């Protein structure tokens, strides 16, 4: 049986980009960090849930380095999932700070043209939740997550916003955006 990766098929491969900008909170303001990164997306097969749901799985590993010194400042593991029955895309991710996200949404467009994946999650959301350690909840709580990713042939662009409660700021929009090419 051939696996239907649907809108995720165009992700598979190794992507590199050096136009990234991370806008992050600091105790005394905002830090803007230019970065480069590598994201590896791998076809990981499919899985059956509760007999009736079949999901296509693309596993990914994202490594982000500061342009200023090459230091890795973000490492993320996760999955993109496609449910063809409900036409739902999902992103599950783990950040090694004690934060996990299960985001869901839709895909628009079809290859060979642009395919757009948009997912969201929020703290306390019954369907698309954020889970975090007690330390992160109390000091740097993730209250919402939005990710828009556009794949057009060998070009990939994304914009991501993680809304945080941090340093006394109840709604800081921590943003990341980059453009990558398949290598």
C-alpha positions as CSV (number, residue, x, y, z in Angstrom):
1,X,0.0,0.0,0.0
2,X,1.4,3.4,-1.1
3,X,1.4,6.1,1.6
4,X,-0.5,9.2,0.8
5,X,1.7,12.1,2.2
6,X,-0.7,14.6,0.7
7,X,0.4,18.2,1.2
8,X,3.4,16.9,3.3
9,X,5.1,15.2,0.3
10,X,6.9,18.4,-0.8
11,X,8.6,18.7,2.6
12,X,10.8,15.6,2.3
13,X,14.5,16.4,2.0
14,X,17.2,18.5,3.6
15,X,16.6,22.3,3.6
16,X,19.1,25.1,4.4
17,X,18.5,28.7,4.9
18,X,20.5,31.7,6.1
19,X,17.9,34.5,6.1
20,X,16.4,33.8,9.5
21,X,15.5,36.3,12.2
22,X,14.6,35.4,15.7
23,X,12.8,38.1,17.7
24,X,13.0,37.0,21.4
25,X,12.2,38.5,24.8
26,X,15.0,39.6,27.1
27,X,14.6,40.9,30.7
28,X,15.5,44.4,29.5
29,X,13.8,44.4,26.1
30,X,14.0,42.5,22.9
31,X,16.8,40.5,21.2
32,X,16.9,40.2,17.4
33,X,19.2,37.4,16.3
34,X,20.0,36.6,12.6
35,X,20.4,32.9,12.1
36,X,20.9,30.1,9.6
37,X,19.5,26.6,9.9
38,X,19.1,23.1,8.6
39,X,15.8,21.2,8.7
40,X,15.8,17.6,7.7
41,X,12.3,16.1,6.8
42,X,12.1,12.3,6.4
43,X,9.2,10.2,5.2
44,X,8.4,8.0,8.3
45,X,5.6,5.9,7.0
46,X,2.1,5.8,8.4
47,X,0.3,4.8,11.5
48,X,-3.2,3.5,12.2
49,X,-5.2,5.0,15.2
50,X,-8.2,3.2,16.6
51,X,-8.6,1.1,13.5
52,X,-10.3,4.0,11.5
53,X,-7.7,6.7,11.3
54,X,-4.6,6.5,9.1
55,X,-2.0,9.2,9.4
56,X,1.0,9.8,7.1
57,X,4.1,10.8,9.0
58,X,7.0,13.1,8.2
59,X,9.6,13.3,10.9
60,X,11.8,16.4,11.2
61,X,14.9,17.7,13.0
62,X,15.5,21.5,13.0
63,X,18.9,22.9,14.1
64,X,19.3,26.7,14.3
65,X,22.6,28.5,14.6
66,X,23.5,32.2,15.4
67,X,25.1,33.9,12.4
68,X,27.4,35.8,14.8
69,X,29.2,32.7,16.2
70,X,27.7,29.5,14.8
71,X,26.4,28.5,18.2
72,X,23.3,26.3,18.2
73,X,20.6,28.1,20.1
74,X,17.5,26.1,19.0
75,X,17.1,22.4,18.5
76,X,13.7,21.0,17.7
77,X,12.4,17.5,17.0
78,X,8.9,16.8,15.7
79,X,6.5,15.3,13.2
80,X,4.2,16.7,10.6
81,X,1.1,14.5,10.2
82,X,-1.5,14.3,7.4
83,X,-5.0,12.9,7.9
84,X,-6.5,12.5,4.4
85,X,-10.0,11.6,5.8
86,X,-10.4,14.9,7.6
87,X,-8.0,16.9,5.5
88,X,-6.2,17.9,8.6
89,X,-2.4,18.7,9.0
90,X,-0.8,18.5,12.4
91,X,2.6,19.4,13.8
92,X,3.8,17.9,17.0
93,X,7.1,19.3,18.4
94,X,9.3,19.0,21.4
95,X,11.7,21.8,22.5
96,X,14.4,20.8,25.0
97,X,13.2,23.4,27.5
98,X,10.3,21.3,28.8
99,X,7.7,22.4,26.1
100,X,5.6,20.2,23.8
101,X,3.1,21.4,21.3
102,X,0.3,19.5,19.3
103,X,-0.9,22.0,16.7
104,X,-3.5,21.4,14.0
105,X,-4.9,23.1,11.0
106,X,-5.3,22.9,7.2
107,X,-3.3,22.8,4.0
108,X,-4.1,24.8,0.9
109,X,-2.7,24.6,-2.6
110,X,-1.3,21.6,-4.5
111,X,2.0,20.8,-6.0
112,X,3.6,21.7,-8.3
113,X,2.4,25.1,-7.1
114,X,2.7,26.5,-3.6
115,X,1.4,24.4,-0.7
116,X,0.7,26.3,2.5
117,X,0.5,24.5,5.9
118,X,-1.0,26.5,8.8
119,X,-1.3,25.1,12.3
120,X,-2.2,26.6,15.7
121,X,-2.2,25.5,19.3
122,X,-3.0,27.2,22.6
123,X,-2.5,26.6,26.3
124,X,-5.7,24.9,27.6
125,X,-7.1,24.2,24.1
126,X,-8.9,20.9,24.2
127,X,-8.0,19.9,20.6
128,X,-4.6,21.5,20.0
129,X,-2.8,22.0,23.3
130,X,0.5,23.2,24.7
131,X,2.2,21.2,27.5
132,X,5.0,22.5,29.5
133,X,7.0,21.8,32.7
134,X,6.1,23.6,35.9
135,X,9.2,25.8,35.6
136,X,8.3,27.0,32.1
137,X,4.6,27.5,33.1
138,X,5.7,29.7,36.0
139,X,8.6,31.6,34.3
140,X,8.2,31.6,30.5
141,X,4.8,30.1,29.7
142,X,3.8,29.4,26.1
143,X,0.2,30.5,25.8
144,X,-0.2,30.1,22.0
145,X,1.7,28.8,18.9
146,X,1.1,29.6,15.2
147,X,3.1,28.3,12.3
148,X,2.7,29.0,8.6
149,X,4.9,27.1,6.2
150,X,4.9,27.5,2.4
151,X,6.6,25.0,0.1
152,X,7.0,25.8,-3.6
153,X,9.2,23.3,-5.4
154,X,12.7,23.6,-3.8
155,X,11.8,26.7,-1.8
156,X,10.4,26.8,1.7
157,X,9.4,29.8,3.7
158,X,8.0,29.9,7.2
159,X,6.8,32.3,9.8
160,X,6.2,31.2,13.4
161,X,4.9,33.0,16.4
162,X,5.1,31.7,20.0
163,X,3.1,33.9,22.3
164,X,4.8,33.9,25.8
165,X,4.1,35.2,29.2
166,X,7.6,36.2,30.3
167,X,9.4,38.9,32.2
168,X,6.2,40.5,33.3
169,X,4.9,40.7,29.7
170,X,1.6,38.9,29.4
171,X,1.7,38.5,25.6
172,X,5.1,38.7,24.0
173,X,5.1,37.6,20.4
174,X,8.4,35.6,20.0
175,X,8.8,35.3,16.2
176,X,10.9,33.3,13.8
177,X,11.0,33.5,10.0
178,X,13.3,32.1,7.4
179,X,13.5,31.1,3.7
180,X,15.2,27.9,2.9
181,X,16.2,25.9,-0.2
182,X,16.3,22.1,-0.7
183,X,19.9,20.9,-0.9
